[in-house]
Amino acid sequence: MRRKALLSMFVGLLLVGAYAAYAVSQPKLPEVKGCVNPFREVKPLERKVENWSLVHVFAKVLASKDIRGLAKPWEIDYKNVKVVKHTVEYNGEKIEMFAMALPLKDSKHLIAYYEFSKPVQGVKTRSYLLEFTISDDNKRITTKAIGTNGEVTSSSSCEYECYSDADCVFLCMSYCCSRDYNIPCMIASCLACAWSGNLVLFLACVMTVCPWAYEGCNECIQYGTYCMDTAP
């Protein structure tokens, strides 16, 4: 039994090492030109729910600068991580988009991570750290941080850090600071995600299975901007 456990641990370490080597060997990503919303640039075609092991998910967390920049590995609720592989169309070509939702153990935050097999107008990875306010008179989803191609910017307060690219070393990026969430709309728009009463787990499903429904249903009530000061 002990021998089997040691073998499993050894295999897990090999996987982690392989993912780390993969991350280090990745080529420099292209520049992101302007304020790009990759979901508006692609057309969804097919999707498949992936059944990743805990070791696979953990290895991905260690390899991803986006995810590591948004939370510590031990803060993630690995048992409720959801992964969906999408086939989308971009510029007449079929490419893949991996969508991951990683709830945090505090049940108040969720990481949404998206990775494209080919950059969409320069965006290879896009990630968000979302915070939920759940009360009868205040139902909000707040963007606490956003990542693009591994560069993570905190947005703890919704500010206009810039008004144009001229105000930044590289680019002025816009994002939605806060949304009013609309559960009936999301249920109707994403039938694959059943409402269970747990907002975080429900949104983890929506943001991986139907990320377009998330943006379409939940009205943005406040926008902000930040400087992305280095090219990917």
Buried (B, 14 or more C-beta within 10 A) or exposed (E): EEEEEEEEEEEBEEBBEEBEEEBEEEEEBBBBEEEBBBBEBBEBEEBEEBEBEEBBBBBBBBBBBBBBBBBEEEBBBBEBBBBBBBBBEBEEEEBEBBBBBBBBBEBBBBBBBBBBBEBBBBBBBBBBBBBBEEEEEEBBBBBBBBBBBBBBBEBEEBEEBBEEBEEBEBBBBBBBBBBEBBBEBBBEBBEEBEEEEEBBBBBBBBBBBBBBBBBBBBEBEEEBBBBBEEBB
